Amino acid sequence: MPRTLRVEYPGAIYQSRGHRRQSVFLDEVDRQDFLKTLEEACRKTGWQAQA
């Protein structure tokens, strides 16, 4: 059974793991934006990032 499609909306940030060890981030700015967004989500929700 195929996985369901992701719900997408304008302004959303989507991140996925790299295929065959390819880089996941476009550049250092992209990586920092992702980490900032993750930190904000963790703060707002009480989540803990384990990796």
PyMOL Python script that loads the backbone (N, CA, C, O; Angstrom):
from pymol import cmd

cmd.read_pdbstr("""\
ATOM      1  N   MET A   1       0.845  -1.170   0.000  1.00  0.00           N
ATOM      2  CA  MET A   1       0.000   0.000   0.000  1.00  0.00           C
ATOM      3  C   MET A   1       0.897   1.243   0.000  1.00  0.00           C
ATOM      4  O   MET A   1       1.754   1.375   0.874  1.00  0.00           O
ATOM      5  N   PRO A   2       0.718   2.156  -0.964  1.00  0.00           N
ATOM      6  CA  PRO A   2       1.551   3.350  -1.016  1.00  0.00           C
ATOM      7  C   PRO A   2       1.251   4.297   0.134  1.00  0.00           C
ATOM      8  O   PRO A   2       0.147   4.315   0.678  1.00  0.00           O
ATOM      9  N   ARG A   3       2.254   5.079   0.489  1.00  0.00           N
ATOM     10  CA  ARG A   3       2.026   6.030   1.580  1.00  0.00           C
ATOM     11  C   ARG A   3       1.180   7.193   1.083  1.00  0.00           C
ATOM     12  O   ARG A   3       1.209   7.530  -0.100  1.00  0.00           O
ATOM     13  N   THR A   4       0.435   7.797   1.983  1.00  0.00           N
ATOM     14  CA  THR A   4      -0.449   8.902   1.602  1.00  0.00           C
ATOM     15  C   THR A   4       0.375  10.143   1.272  1.00  0.00           C
ATOM     16  O   THR A   4       1.488  10.315   1.771  1.00  0.00           O
ATOM     17  N   LEU A   5      -0.184  11.001   0.429  1.00  0.00           N
ATOM     18  CA  LEU A   5       0.506  12.214   0.037  1.00  0.00           C
ATOM     19  C   LEU A   5       0.593  13.192   1.208  1.00  0.00           C
ATOM     20  O   LEU A   5      -0.301  13.247   2.052  1.00  0.00           O
ATOM     21  N   ARG A   6       1.660  13.946   1.244  1.00  0.00           N
ATOM     22  CA  ARG A   6       1.863  14.960   2.276  1.00  0.00           C
ATOM     23  C   ARG A   6       0.899  16.120   2.042  1.00  0.00           C
ATOM     24  O   ARG A   6       0.680  16.532   0.903  1.00  0.00           O
ATOM     25  N   VAL A   7       0.333  16.636   3.109  1.00  0.00           N
ATOM     26  CA  VAL A   7      -0.493  17.834   3.018  1.00  0.00           C
ATOM     27  C   VAL A   7       0.455  19.019   2.910  1.00  0.00           C
ATOM     28  O   VAL A   7       1.294  19.229   3.786  1.00  0.00           O
ATOM     29  N   GLU A   8       0.324  19.791   1.841  1.00  0.00           N
ATOM     30  CA  GLU A   8       1.206  20.925   1.619  1.00  0.00           C
ATOM     31  C   GLU A   8       0.417  22.223   1.709  1.00  0.00           C
ATOM     32  O   GLU A   8      -0.765  22.271   1.369  1.00  0.00           O
ATOM     33  N   TYR A   9       1.089  23.278   2.172  1.00  0.00           N
ATOM     34  CA  TYR A   9       0.453  24.580   2.239  1.00  0.00           C
ATOM     35  C   TYR A   9       1.494  25.667   2.009  1.00  0.00           C
ATOM     36  O   TYR A   9       2.680  25.441   2.247  1.00  0.00           O
ATOM     37  N   PRO A  10       1.070  26.848   1.547  1.00  0.00           N
ATOM     38  CA  PRO A  10       2.005  27.930   1.227  1.00  0.00           C
ATOM     39  C   PRO A  10       2.831  28.349   2.445  1.00  0.00           C
ATOM     40  O   PRO A  10       2.305  28.456   3.553  1.00  0.00           O
ATOM     41  N   GLY A  11       4.108  28.580   2.233  1.00  0.00           N
ATOM     42  CA  GLY A  11       4.990  29.042   3.293  1.00  0.00           C
ATOM     43  C   GLY A  11       5.553  27.947   4.173  1.00  0.00           C
ATOM     44  O   GLY A  11       6.362  28.223   5.058  1.00  0.00           O
ATOM     45  N   ALA A  12       5.143  26.716   3.949  1.00  0.00           N
ATOM     46  CA  ALA A  12       5.621  25.609   4.774  1.00  0.00           C
ATOM     47  C   ALA A  12       7.054  25.259   4.396  1.00  0.00           C
ATOM     48  O   ALA A  12       7.478  25.480   3.262  1.00  0.00           O
ATOM     49  N   ILE A  13       7.797  24.710   5.355  1.00  0.00           N
ATOM     50  CA  ILE A  13       9.152  24.251   5.118  1.00  0.00           C
ATOM     51  C   ILE A  13       9.131  22.730   5.163  1.00  0.00           C
ATOM     52  O   ILE A  13       8.684  22.137   6.145  1.00  0.00           O
ATOM     53  N   TYR A  14       9.615  22.102   4.098  1.00  0.00           N
ATOM     54  CA  TYR A  14       9.638  20.651   4.030  1.00  0.00           C
ATOM     55  C   TYR A  14      11.084  20.187   3.987  1.00  0.00           C
ATOM     56  O   TYR A  14      11.891  20.723   3.227  1.00  0.00           O
ATOM     57  N   GLN A  15      11.404  19.215   4.781  1.00  0.00           N
ATOM     58  CA  GLN A  15      12.758  18.682   4.836  1.00  0.00           C
ATOM     59  C   GLN A  15      12.685  17.168   4.753  1.00  0.00           C
ATOM     60  O   GLN A  15      11.792  16.560   5.345  1.00  0.00           O
ATOM     61  N   SER A  16      13.593  16.559   4.042  1.00  0.00           N
ATOM     62  CA  SER A  16      13.614  15.105   3.963  1.00  0.00           C
ATOM     63  C   SER A  16      15.049  14.622   4.050  1.00  0.00           C
ATOM     64  O   SER A  16      15.984  15.407   3.900  1.00  0.00           O
ATOM     65  N   ARG A  17      15.222  13.342   4.290  1.00  0.00           N
ATOM     66  CA  ARG A  17      16.569  12.796   4.368  1.00  0.00           C
ATOM     67  C   ARG A  17      17.153  12.678   2.977  1.00  0.00           C
ATOM     68  O   ARG A  17      16.422  12.536   1.996  1.00  0.00           O
ATOM     69  N   GLY A  18      18.452  12.737   2.894  1.00  0.00           N
ATOM     70  CA  GLY A  18      19.123  12.654   1.610  1.00  0.00           C
ATOM     71  C   GLY A  18      19.116  11.240   1.062  1.00  0.00           C
ATOM     72  O   GLY A  18      19.244  10.275   1.816  1.00  0.00           O
ATOM     73  N   HIS A  19      18.969  11.119  -0.224  1.00  0.00           N
ATOM     74  CA  HIS A  19      19.003   9.830  -0.908  1.00  0.00           C
ATOM     75  C   HIS A  19      20.448   9.533  -1.279  1.00  0.00           C
ATOM     76  O   HIS A  19      21.136  10.382  -1.848  1.00  0.00           O
ATOM     77  N   ARG A  20      20.907   8.331  -0.958  1.00  0.00           N
ATOM     78  CA  ARG A  20      22.283   7.922  -1.263  1.00  0.00           C
ATOM     79  C   ARG A  20      23.306   8.900  -0.697  1.00  0.00           C
ATOM     80  O   ARG A  20      24.291   9.245  -1.349  1.00  0.00           O
ATOM     81  N   ARG A  21      23.046   9.334   0.528  1.00  0.00           N
ATOM     82  CA  ARG A  21      23.954  10.224   1.267  1.00  0.00           C
ATOM     83  C   ARG A  21      24.124  11.602   0.636  1.00  0.00           C
ATOM     84  O   ARG A  21      25.111  12.290   0.895  1.00  0.00           O
ATOM     85  N   GLN A  22      23.158  12.004  -0.193  1.00  0.00           N
ATOM     86  CA  GLN A  22      23.208  13.345  -0.752  1.00  0.00           C
ATOM     87  C   GLN A  22      22.907  14.352   0.344  1.00  0.00           C
ATOM     88  O   GLN A  22      22.257  14.024   1.337  1.00  0.00           O
ATOM     89  N   SER A  23      23.376  15.569   0.165  1.00  0.00           N
ATOM     90  CA  SER A  23      23.117  16.626   1.134  1.00  0.00           C
ATOM     91  C   SER A  23      21.626  16.906   1.226  1.00  0.00           C
ATOM     92  O   SER A  23      20.924  16.943   0.216  1.00  0.00           O
ATOM     93  N   VAL A  24      21.157  17.102   2.435  1.00  0.00           N
ATOM     94  CA  VAL A  24      19.746  17.402   2.663  1.00  0.00           C
ATOM     95  C   VAL A  24      19.502  18.901   2.522  1.00  0.00           C
ATOM     96  O   VAL A  24      18.407  19.317   2.143  1.00  0.00           O
ATOM     97  N   PHE A  25      20.499  19.703   2.821  1.00  0.00           N
ATOM     98  CA  PHE A  25      20.354  21.152   2.820  1.00  0.00           C
ATOM     99  C   PHE A  25      20.984  21.752   1.574  1.00  0.00           C
ATOM    100  O   PHE A  25      21.972  21.232   1.055  1.00  0.00           O
ATOM    101  N   LEU A  26      20.410  22.847   1.098  1.00  0.00           N
ATOM    102  CA  LEU A  26      20.932  23.526  -0.084  1.00  0.00           C
ATOM    103  C   LEU A  26      22.260  24.211   0.215  1.00  0.00           C
ATOM    104  O   LEU A  26      23.181  24.192  -0.601  1.00  0.00           O
ATOM    105  N   ASP A  27      22.343  24.819   1.406  1.00  0.00           N
ATOM    106  CA  ASP A  27      23.554  25.525   1.813  1.00  0.00           C
ATOM    107  C   ASP A  27      23.499  25.744   3.324  1.00  0.00           C
ATOM    108  O   ASP A  27      22.573  25.272   3.983  1.00  0.00           O
ATOM    109  N   GLU A  28      24.470  26.445   3.869  1.00  0.00           N
ATOM    110  CA  GLU A  28      24.535  26.676   5.315  1.00  0.00           C
ATOM    111  C   GLU A  28      23.353  27.503   5.816  1.00  0.00           C
ATOM    112  O   GLU A  28      22.858  27.267   6.918  1.00  0.00           O
ATOM    113  N   VAL A  29      22.904  28.457   5.030  1.00  0.00           N
ATOM    114  CA  VAL A  29      21.746  29.274   5.416  1.00  0.00           C
ATOM    115  C   VAL A  29      20.499  28.392   5.526  1.00  0.00           C
ATOM    116  O   VAL A  29      19.717  28.530   6.466  1.00  0.00           O
ATOM    117  N   ASP A  30      20.321  27.496   4.572  1.00  0.00           N
ATOM    118  CA  ASP A  30      19.194  26.566   4.587  1.00  0.00           C
ATOM    119  C   ASP A  30      19.242  25.693   5.846  1.00  0.00           C
ATOM    120  O   ASP A  30      18.217  25.464   6.488  1.00  0.00           O
ATOM    121  N   ARG A  31      20.437  25.210   6.193  1.00  0.00           N
ATOM    122  CA  ARG A  31      20.607  24.377   7.393  1.00  0.00           C
ATOM    123  C   ARG A  31      20.280  25.159   8.656  1.00  0.00           C
ATOM    124  O   ARG A  31      19.601  24.645   9.544  1.00  0.00           O
ATOM    125  N   GLN A  32      20.756  26.395   8.745  1.00  0.00           N
ATOM    126  CA  GLN A  32      20.477  27.231   9.918  1.00  0.00           C
ATOM    127  C   GLN A  32      18.992  27.552  10.026  1.00  0.00           C
ATOM    128  O   GLN A  32      18.446  27.562  11.129  1.00  0.00           O
ATOM    129  N   ASP A  33      18.324  27.815   8.899  1.00  0.00           N
ATOM    130  CA  ASP A  33      16.875  28.066   8.905  1.00  0.00           C
ATOM    131  C   ASP A  33      16.124  26.855   9.444  1.00  0.00           C
ATOM    132  O   ASP A  33      15.192  26.996  10.235  1.00  0.00           O
ATOM    133  N   PHE A  34      16.536  25.658   9.011  1.00  0.00           N
ATOM    134  CA  PHE A  34      15.894  24.438   9.489  1.00  0.00           C
ATOM    135  C   PHE A  34      16.075  24.282  11.002  1.00  0.00           C
ATOM    136  O   PHE A  34      15.119  23.987  11.719  1.00  0.00           O
ATOM    137  N   LEU A  35      17.302  24.482  11.481  1.00  0.00           N
ATOM    138  CA  LEU A  35      17.568  24.325  12.915  1.00  0.00           C
ATOM    139  C   LEU A  35      16.806  25.353  13.743  1.00  0.00           C
ATOM    140  O   LEU A  35      16.331  25.042  14.835  1.00  0.00           O
ATOM    141  N   LYS A  36      16.687  26.571  13.231  1.00  0.00           N
ATOM    142  CA  LYS A  36      15.926  27.614  13.924  1.00  0.00           C
ATOM    143  C   LYS A  36      14.445  27.236  14.007  1.00  0.00           C
ATOM    144  O   LYS A  36      13.808  27.408  15.046  1.00  0.00           O
ATOM    145  N   THR A  37      13.908  26.720  12.902  1.00  0.00           N
ATOM    146  CA  THR A  37      12.509  26.295  12.872  1.00  0.00           C
ATOM    147  C   THR A  37      12.274  25.119  13.819  1.00  0.00           C
ATOM    148  O   THR A  37      11.268  25.077  14.526  1.00  0.00           O
ATOM    149  N   LEU A  38      13.203  24.170  13.829  1.00  0.00           N
ATOM    150  CA  LEU A  38      13.095  23.027  14.736  1.00  0.00           C
ATOM    151  C   LEU A  38      13.137  23.474  16.192  1.00  0.00           C
ATOM    152  O   LEU A  38      12.355  23.000  17.017  1.00  0.00           O
ATOM    153  N   GLU A  39      14.048  24.384  16.500  1.00  0.00           N
ATOM    154  CA  GLU A  39      14.154  24.897  17.865  1.00  0.00           C
ATOM    155  C   GLU A  39      12.855  25.583  18.302  1.00  0.00           C
ATOM    156  O   GLU A  39      12.396  25.391  19.428  1.00  0.00           O
ATOM    157  N   GLU A  40      12.277  26.366  17.422  1.00  0.00           N
ATOM    158  CA  GLU A  40      11.023  27.054  17.728  1.00  0.00           C
ATOM    159  C   GLU A  40       9.888  26.050  17.952  1.00  0.00           C
ATOM    160  O   GLU A  40       9.094  26.202  18.880  1.00  0.00           O
ATOM    161  N   ALA A  41       9.815  25.034  17.104  1.00  0.00           N
ATOM    162  CA  ALA A  41       8.773  24.019  17.255  1.00  0.00           C
ATOM    163  C   ALA A  41       8.929  23.278  18.577  1.00  0.00           C
ATOM    164  O   ALA A  41       7.942  23.003  19.259  1.00  0.00           O
ATOM    165  N   CYS A  42      10.164  22.956  18.937  1.00  0.00           N
ATOM    166  CA  CYS A  42      10.417  22.261  20.202  1.00  0.00           C
ATOM    167  C   CYS A  42      10.014  23.127  21.393  1.00  0.00           C
ATOM    168  O   CYS A  42       9.423  22.636  22.354  1.00  0.00           O
ATOM    169  N   ARG A  43      10.335  24.409  21.324  1.00  0.00           N
ATOM    170  CA  ARG A  43       9.995  25.318  22.413  1.00  0.00           C
ATOM    171  C   ARG A  43       8.475  25.447  22.579  1.00  0.00           C
ATOM    172  O   ARG A  43       7.962  25.443  23.697  1.00  0.00           O
ATOM    173  N   LYS A  44       7.778  25.559  21.470  1.00  0.00           N
ATOM    174  CA  LYS A  44       6.315  25.768  21.503  1.00  0.00           C
ATOM    175  C   LYS A  44       5.557  24.508  21.930  1.00  0.00           C
ATOM    176  O   LYS A  44       4.498  24.605  22.550  1.00  0.00           O
ATOM    177  N   THR A  45       6.088  23.334  21.605  1.00  0.00           N
ATOM    178  CA  THR A  45       5.336  22.103  21.817  1.00  0.00           C
ATOM    179  C   THR A  45       5.855  21.245  22.962  1.00  0.00           C
ATOM    180  O   THR A  45       5.178  20.316  23.403  1.00  0.00           O
ATOM    181  N   GLY A  46       7.066  21.557  23.447  1.00  0.00           N
ATOM    182  CA  GLY A  46       7.658  20.716  24.477  1.00  0.00           C
ATOM    183  C   GLY A  46       8.351  19.497  23.914  1.00  0.00           C
ATOM    184  O   GLY A  46       8.754  18.608  24.665  1.00  0.00           O
ATOM    185  N   TRP A  47       8.499  19.442  22.576  1.00  0.00           N
ATOM    186  CA  TRP A  47       9.203  18.326  21.966  1.00  0.00           C
ATOM    187  C   TRP A  47      10.664  18.356  22.355  1.00  0.00           C
ATOM    188  O   TRP A  47      11.191  19.395  22.756  1.00  0.00           O
ATOM    189  N   GLN A  48      11.321  17.205  22.235  1.00  0.00           N
ATOM    190  CA  GLN A  48      12.759  17.098  22.421  1.00  0.00           C
ATOM    191  C   GLN A  48      13.358  16.432  21.199  1.00  0.00           C
ATOM    192  O   GLN A  48      12.940  15.342  20.811  1.00  0.00           O
ATOM    193  N   ALA A  49      14.335  17.084  20.596  1.00  0.00           N
ATOM    194  CA  ALA A  49      15.025  16.492  19.439  1.00  0.00           C
ATOM    195  C   ALA A  49      16.107  15.562  19.965  1.00  0.00           C
ATOM    196  O   ALA A  49      16.923  15.972  20.791  1.00  0.00           O
ATOM    197  N   GLN A  50      16.127  14.338  19.508  1.00  0.00           N
ATOM    198  CA  GLN A  50      17.056  13.328  20.015  1.00  0.00           C
ATOM    199  C   GLN A  50      18.272  13.141  19.128  1.00  0.00           C
ATOM    200  O   GLN A  50      19.199  12.420  19.499  1.00  0.00           O
ATOM    201  N   ALA A  51      18.288  13.762  17.990  1.00  0.00           N
ATOM    202  CA  ALA A  51      19.439  13.596  17.082  1.00  0.00           C
ATOM    203  C   ALA A  51      19.831  14.932  16.486  1.00  0.00           C
ATOM    204  O   ALA A  51      20.775  15.003  15.699  1.00  0.00           O
TER     205      ALA A  51
END
""", "prot")
cmd.dss("prot")
cmd.show_as("cartoon", "prot")
cmd.util.cbc("prot")
cmd.orient("prot")
